């Protein structure tokens, strides 16, 4: 599928601010099943933009505005082509102990997310002990949205898995963090993914939709690559599905804090924030090439 993406974030400050430093992670990634053909960023007030890739490979755009200003607008436009990934491999549990798998897994096997109280995850233990790593991950993506309600406004970016368990509801970020804890405890390397989901009606009646930043996960499965190497497979525990051509990936990391869309500091008073993302389907017949 071929998408245009228009992302706009606006800050209005109660009084002029200065020394406004920001880091953006908004450029769609280029992967085996996704290609970013165009990408433009405009900042008002105008300033010089710096670019680099972070440790996890996500492009970071940095800028600073030292002079006083009362508003800040970040306007991002991109054109992206996506395609459906192949069917994931379904190896047995013994494959997770191979040297090739452990080398590729790296820090994505480590417990980098704060753990909830001891015993609070016992209800999920049998789910992540299915017949294979893939079946365990798929079962978990069914179990989490069954156990927890999707409800906006009751958790925030700093919420923990313990908060999700206490409240009984949350959003995509919370569901992914819970899944990552359980998968890594079972020896399945997994990582947090940030991006967009084109959530229009499947009958094609909507070509443009406003979307929010979405979170899903990728699990590392042995033996799916062209030379038998492990491959990353996307799964969405919010929507009970494997990811496909409607998903546009921005980046990945161990958890949310590794891939926030925007992060910054400034000198001054309070700010009012508005943000919107418009995805438009341009040509559903266009597919990405690796």
C-alpha positions in Angstrom: 0.0 0.0 0.0 1.1 3.6 -0.7 0.5 6.2 2.0 1.1 9.9 2.5 1.5 10.9 6.1 1.1 14.4 7.5 2.1 14.9 11.1 1.6 18.3 12.8 2.5 19.2 16.4 1.8 22.7 17.7 2.8 24.2 21.0 1.4 27.5 22.3 3.2 28.9 25.3 1.6 31.1 28.0 4.6 33.5 27.8 7.6 33.6 25.5 10.0 30.7 26.0 13.7 30.2 25.0 16.4 27.5 24.7 13.8 25.0 23.3 15.7 21.8 22.5 13.9 18.9 20.8 14.5 15.4 19.4 12.0 13.9 16.9 11.6 10.3 15.9 9.1 10.6 13.1 10.7 9.4 9.9 9.2 6.1 8.7 11.8 3.3 8.7 13.0 1.5 5.7 12.7 -2.3 6.1 12.3 -5.4 4.0 8.5 -4.6 3.7 8.5 -0.8 3.9 10.1 2.0 1.9 10.1 5.7 2.7 10.1 7.5 -0.7 9.8 11.1 0.5 10.3 12.8 3.9 10.2 16.5 4.8 10.3 18.4 8.1 9.5 22.1 8.6 9.9 23.8 11.9 8.5 27.3 12.7 10.3 29.3 14.0 12.9 28.3 11.5 16.0 26.7 12.7 18.8 24.3 11.7 18.0 20.6 11.8 20.5 17.9 12.7 20.0 14.2 11.9 21.6 11.0 13.2 20.6 7.4 13.8 20.2 6.3 17.4 21.6 3.1 18.9 18.5 1.1 17.7 18.7 2.5 14.1 15.9 5.0 14.3 16.5 8.4 12.7 16.6 11.2 15.2 16.0 14.8 14.1 17.3 17.4 16.6 16.9 21.2 16.7 17.2 24.0 19.1 15.6 27.5 19.2 17.4 29.8 21.6 15.6 33.1 20.8 12.3 33.9 22.6 9.1 32.5 20.9 5.4 32.1 21.8 4.6 29.2 19.4 6.3 26.2 17.9 5.0 24.2 14.9 6.5 20.9 13.7 5.2 19.9 10.3 6.2 16.5 8.9 5.3 15.0 5.6 6.2 11.5 4.3 5.3 9.1 1.5 5.6 5.4 2.3 5.1 2.1 0.5 4.4 -1.1 2.4 3.8 -4.7 1.6 2.5 -7.8 3.4 5.3 -9.8 5.1 5.5 -13.6 4.5 4.0 -16.2 6.8 6.2 -16.3 10.0 8.3 -19.3 10.8 7.1 -21.6 13.6 10.2 -23.3 15.1 10.2 -25.3 18.3 11.4 -24.1 21.7 14.9 -25.7 21.3 15.8 -23.3 18.5 15.8 -20.4 21.0 19.0 -21.7 22.6 21.1 -21.7 19.4 24.1 -19.4 19.3 22.8 -17.5 16.2 19.5 -16.8 18.0 21.1 -15.6 21.2 23.5 -13.3 19.3 20.7 -11.7 17.4 18.5 -11.4 20.5 21.0 -9.3 22.5 19.4 -6.8 24.9 15.9 -7.8 23.7 16.0 -10.7 26.1 16.8 -8.5 29.1 14.3 -7.3 31.7 14.4 -3.6 30.9 10.8 -2.8 31.9 9.8 -2.4 35.6 8.3 -5.6 36.9 4.9 -5.7 38.7 4.7 -7.3 42.2 5.8 -10.9 42.5 3.0 -13.3 41.5 0.8 -10.8 39.7 1.5 -12.3 36.3 0.9 -15.9 37.3 -2.4 -16.0 35.3 -0.4 -15.6 32.1 2.2 -18.3 32.7 0.4 -21.1 30.9 -0.3 -18.9 27.9 3.4 -18.3 27.2 4.0 -22.0 27.4 2.2 -23.0 24.2 3.5 -25.5 21.7 6.1 -23.1 20.1 7.4 -19.6 20.6 5.2 -18.3 17.8 2.1 -19.9 19.2 2.9 -18.5 22.6 3.2 -15.0 21.2 -0.1 -15.3 19.2 -1.9 -16.7 22.3 -0.6 -13.7 24.4 -1.9 -11.3 21.8 -5.4 -12.8 22.2 -5.2 -13.0 26.0 -4.2 -9.5 26.8 -7.1 -7.6 25.1 -9.5 -10.2 26.5 -8.2 -9.6 30.0 -7.9 -5.8 29.8 -10.2 -3.2 28.4 -8.8 -0.7 25.9 -9.5 2.7 27.4 -7.9 6.0 26.7 -7.1 8.6 29.3 -6.6 6.4 32.4 -2.9 5.7 31.8 -0.1 7.9 30.5 3.4 7.5 29.0 4.9 7.0 32.5 2.4 4.3 33.6 3.7 0.9 34.5 2.5 -2.7 34.0 1.5 -2.6 37.7 -0.8 0.3 36.9 -2.4 -1.7 34.1 -3.0 -4.7 36.4 -4.5 -2.5 39.1 -6.8 -0.6 36.8 -7.7 -3.4 34.5 -7.5 -1.2 31.4 -5.0 0.8 29.3 -3.9 1.5 25.8 -1.6 0.0 23.2 1.6 1.0 25.1 0.5 -0.7 28.2 -0.5 -3.9 26.4 2.9 -4.1 24.6 4.9 -3.5 27.8 3.0 -6.4 29.5 3.6 -8.7 26.5 7.3 -7.8 26.4 7.8 -8.8 30.0 6.1 -12.1 29.6 7.8 -13.0 26.3 11.3 -12.1 27.5 10.7 -14.1 30.7 10.0 -17.1 28.5 13.2 -16.7 26.5 11.6 -15.1 23.4 13.4 -11.9 22.3 11.0 -9.1 21.7 11.0 -5.3 21.1 8.7 -2.3 21.3 7.7 -0.7 18.0 6.3 2.7 17.4 4.4 3.8 14.3 1.0 4.3 12.7 -1.9 2.0 11.9 -4.1 2.9 8.9 -7.4 2.1 10.7 -9.8 2.9 7.9 -12.7 0.6 7.0 -11.5 -2.6 5.2 -13.9 -2.0 2.3 -11.8 0.9 1.1 -14.5 3.5 1.8 -12.1 5.9 3.6 -8.9 7.0 1.9 -7.9 9.5 4.6 -8.1 9.0 8.3 -6.7 10.7 11.4 -4.7 8.3 13.5 -2.7 8.3 16.7 0.8 7.0 17.2 0.4 3.3 17.7 2.5 0.7 19.5 3.0 -3.0 18.7 5.8 -5.5 19.2 8.2 -7.6 17.2 9.3 -11.1 18.3 12.5 -12.7 17.1 11.9 -16.2 15.6 14.6 -18.6 14.6 15.1 -19.8 11.0 13.0 -17.5 8.9 15.6 -15.6 7.0 17.0 -16.4 3.6 20.0 -18.1 5.1 18.2 -19.5 8.1 18.9 -16.5 10.3 16.4 -15.3 12.9 13.8 -12.8 11.7 11.6 -10.2 13.5 7.8 -10.7 13.2 5.3 -8.0 14.1 2.4 -8.7 16.3 -0.3 -6.3 17.6 -1.7 -7.2 21.0 -4.2 -4.3 20.9 -5.9 -5.6 17.8 -5.2 -9.4 18.2 -3.3 -9.7 14.9 0.0 -10.0 13.1 1.0 -6.7 11.5 0.8 -6.2 7.8 0.7 -3.6 5.1 -1.6 -1.2 7.0 1.2 -0.6 9.6 3.9 2.0 9.1 6.9 1.6 11.4 8.9 4.5 12.7 11.3 2.7 15.0 11.9 0.2 17.7 13.6 -0.2 21.1 13.4 -2.0 24.4 10.4 0.0 25.5 8.5 3.3 24.9 11.3 5.5 26.2 13.6 4.4 23.4 11.2 5.6 20.7 9.1 8.6 21.8 7.9 10.7 18.8 9.1 13.9 20.4 11.1 14.7 23.5 12.4 18.0 24.6 13.0 20.7 27.2 12.7 24.5 27.2 13.1 27.5 29.5 9.8 29.1 30.3 6.2 28.6 31.5 3.4 26.2 30.6 2.6 25.0 27.1 -0.6 23.9 25.4 -0.1 21.0 23.0 -2.1 19.9 20.0 -1.0 17.0 17.7 -2.6 15.2 14.7 -1.6 12.7 12.1 -3.4 12.3 8.8 -2.8 9.1 6.8 -4.0 9.0 3.2 -4.0 5.9 1.1 -2.7 6.8 -2.4 -2.4 3.6 -4.3 -3.3 0.3 -2.6 -1.8 -1.6 -5.6 1.7 -0.3 -5.0 3.9 -2.6 -2.9 7.3 -2.3 -1.3 10.4 -4.1 -2.5 13.1 -5.3 -0.2 
